[in-house]
Amino acid sequence: MALTRKPLKVAVQADPAAGLHAEGDSTVALMREAQTRGHALFYYTPDTLAQTGRTVSASVSPITVNDDDKRWYEMGDAARTDLREFDVVLLRQDPPFDMAYITTTHMLEVIHPETLVVNHPGHVRNAPEKILVMEFPELMPPTLVTRDRAAVRAFREEHGDVIIKPLYGNGGAGVFHLREEDSNLNALLEIFEATWREPYIVQGYLPAVRKGDRRIIIVDGEPVAALNRIPASGEARSNLHVGGRGELVELTARDREICETIRPALVERDLIFVGIDVIGDYLTEINVTSPTGIRNITDLGGPDISPLIWDAIEKRRVD
């Protein structure tokens, strides 16, 4: 276990703690490791953020965690606190990556790096999962970002089976597989246009997804483990919470090539904890907002990744 010169004050910005499922939650795993290292933990939800001039505060509660996944925390009374009083803020709320989320990144950027925000709030804002990946077209399947129906129809005519999904969604929500002969394209686009103001993303369907969608965890630029998520029968999505089955796998030569190619972009942006998604030989997403999967990897016999993440954080906080 790495040691810092002093215990850190750590605030976690996340969705309400009562809604987290501790048995598989990466945020809970990170909090448990922080407490094990002697760091003081605090918790707040993003709706309590406030900014006055260059002062950013939140309604912050002290929190103690334990190993009981059913009753995994005890929380004290909340008090409005200047976030500069903390050494670290873990930015761990889940998307959707909407204007509310973007606004929190602007506010947190005021205190960073005096208070280290993980991941870097400016780069979280400027490099969301399905946007940052577009810097690497040579690694991706055929991909289109648009709201233009004619462009979508032309893309589908060229590539046949396609996946259509929200540009700023998460967790597999709103992901559709349209086969070449499917007649529902226009109806689906009408739903997307009525639901989201942003463009959406269209990708050529990768049959290799039936063998799994690999989540590769990258810490401080280095790949550390891979979780293969295999979709359930009759399901286009491989996410574990919609029935996907996880298995620990070794990184392939192609996985390592992908990781090495994107490494400079991650290091330059000081993105400490990243999860990328790979189907077959293709990179599909670079997750930087609130990456998940570390608890699943540990439960399947893989490495405990939380200590590696805290090593990287503490390295940046050594006086």
N, C-alpha and C positions, 0 to 999 in steps of 0.2 A: 504494500500500500504506500503510495507516494505521500510525502508529508510537506505541508507548506510551513512557512515561518510562523503563522498564526492561524487560528480558526477563522473561517470566512462567515460573513453574514450573507445568506443566500435567500433571495425572494423568488418565488415561482409564480409566474403569470400564466394562468391556465383557466380552463372552464371549471365550474363548481366541483369541488372535490368529491361531493356526494355522488356525482355522476360518473366518476372514474372507476373502471373495473380493474382493481389492483392486480388480479391474477395474471393479466397480460399487458399491463400498461407500462410503457417506457418511462413516462414521467414519474410514476411511483418508484420504479427501479432506480432512477437517478436520485430521487429524494432519499431513498433508503441508503444508498451508497454515500451520499453527502453526510447524512447523520452519523454513519459508521465512522467517517473520517473526523468527526468532531465539529462539523460546521453547524451553525445555527440556522434553522429553517423557518421561513415565513411564506405566507401564501396570500394571493389576492386574485380577483377576477378582473378582466380587462375593462368591464363596465365601470369600475371604481376609479380608473385613471383620471387625473385632473392636471391641467397645466396652467400656471400663472407666470407669465414672463418665461424665464428660463428654469423655473422650478417645476418639476414633475413629481406628483405624489399619487398615492393610492391608499385605499382602505385595507391595511395589511394586518394579518393575524399571525401570531406565532403558531407553529404546527409541529407536532411530534408524530413520527411514523413508527410502525412496528411491522412484524412479519405475518400478522393475521390478515389474510386477504379480504375477509369479510368486514372487519372493523379495523382498518389499516391506519387510521389517524385519529389524533385528538387535536382540536383547534381551540386556541385561546381567543380572547376578545380582540376585535379589530380596532385599529387606531389609524388615523390619517398620518402617513409617514412620507417624508421626502425620500425618493428612491435613491438619491445620492448617499444615503446612509448605508446602503448595501454595497458589498463588494461585487456581487454577481446577481444578475437577473436571468433566470431561465425563461425564455420565450417559448411557452409550450401549449398555448391554446390551439385548438384544432381549427382548420379552415371551416366554412368557406372563406376564401380569400377575397373578401368584399371591402367596401370603403371603410367599414368599421375596423377591420383588421389592418388595413393600410394606414389608417389614422394612428393606431397604436404604435406602428413602426416609426412614424414621424416623431411621436412623443418620446419614445425610448431612445431615439437617435440623439436627443438633447443630452441625455446622461451618459451615453457611451462615448469613449471607453473608460471614462472616470469610474463609472460602474460598468463592469463588463457584461454586455448583453449577449447571450448565446441562444441562437445564432445572431450574427451581426444584423441589427434591425434594418439598416439601409439596404443591405444586400438581400435580405429576406424579401423586402419590398420590391426590389428591382430584378430579382431573379427567382420568381415563383416556379414551381415544379415543371410546368409545361412550357415555360418561356425560356428559362436558362438552357434547357436541353436543345433548343433550336439553334444554339451556337455550334452544334456538332451534327450537321446534316449527314455527314459521312457515316455516322454511327447509328442513325435512326432509320426506321421504316419510312416509306413514303408518307409525308405528313403535310396537312393543309390547315391553316388557321384562318377562318373567315366567317362572315355572316352572309356571304353572297351565294344564293341558291344555285345560280348558274355555274359558279366555280365548283360547288360541291358536286353537282350532277356530272360535270366534266371529269372531276377527279374519280368519281365512282365508275364512270364509263371506262376510264383508263385502268383502274386497279381492281374492279370487281367487288369482292367482299370488302366491307369497310367497318371500322369502329368509329362511332360518333360519341363524343363525350363533352361535358362542360369544360371550358378552359380553366376555370378556377374551382372545380369541384374537388372532392376527396372521398376516400373510402369506397370507391367504386360506384358512388351514387350517380345516376343519370348516364351510365355507360351502356351503349347499345351496339349490338353486332347486327349489321344489315347484310344479308347475303345478296349476291348479284341479282337474283330473281325476285327479291323482296319488293313489293309494290308500296311499301309504307314510307318511303323516303320523304315525300312532300308533307305528309301528316306529321312525321317526326320533327321535321324542320319547323313546322308551325308551332309545335309545342316548345321547342328550344327558343324560338324567337319570342314567344309569349312569356317564357320563364326567366330568361337571362338577357340582359342588355349587351353583354360582352360577346365577342366572337366565340365560336366553338371550335373544337379540334376534330379533324377527320384524319384517320390513319388507315393505311392498307392493313387488312386483317392478316395476322400472323398465325398460321395453323399450329406453329410450335407451342402456342399458349396451352394447348391440351396437355403438353408435357410439363407445363409449369411456367410461372412468372417469377423470376428470381429477384428477391430483395437483397441487395448487397449493402452492408453497412460500412461506411467510410468514416474514419475518425482522424481528424487532423490531416486529411489528404491520403490516408492509407487504408486500403480495404482490409477488413478484419474478419468478416464472416458472411455467409450467404444462406438465405432461407428460400427454398423453392416452394412456391404456393401453387398447388394444383387445383384447378377449378372443379367443382362438383359436376356430376353428369347433368347435362341440360342447362348449364350455367356458363355465360360468357365471361364472367368476372372471377378472378382468382383470390380476391380478398378473403382473409380468414373469417371475418365476421359475417360473411354471406355464404359460408359453407365450404370455402377452400380448405384444402388439407396441406399442412406445412411439413416439410422435411428438410433436415440439414444437409447441405451439399458442399462439395469442394468448389472453389472458384476454378473456372475453366481458363484456358489460355486466352480465349476471347474476352472473358470477364476482366482479366488483368490488363489486357490491351485497352479496353474501354476505360478502366479506372486510371490507367497511366495517361491516357489522352486528356481526360477531363481534370486531372489532378492540378495543373497550374491554375485553372480557373477557380477551383475551390480554395486553394491556398491563398491566391491573390485576394479573394473576398473574405478570408479568415472565417470560413464556414467549418466549424468544428465537428458537428454531428450531421451527417448526410446519409440519406438512404436512396440508392438508385434502383430503378426497375429495369430488368433485362429479360427479354423474351427471345429465345433462340440466340441469334447473334446480334440482336438489335437493342440499343438503348431506347427506352420509351419515356422515362421521367427521371428528374433529379429532384428529390424531395428535400427541401431545406426549411420549411415552415415549422413542422412539428413531426419529425421522422419517428417511425415506430418500428417494432420488430425485435428489439434487443431482448426482451423478456422471453419471447417465443424461441429465440435462438438458444438462450441459456437452458430453457426447459427441455429442449431437444438434445441436450448434451454438448452444445457449443460453448464458446468462450463467454465469460462474464464481461460484457462490453462496458457496463457502467464505470468500472474503475479506469478504463482507458479514456473515457470521456472526461472524467474528473482529473486525471493526470494532465490532460491537455488544458483544461480550465485553470488548474492550479499553476501550471507553468506560466500562464499569462498574469497571474495574480501575485507572484513572488515579489516581495519588495526589494 
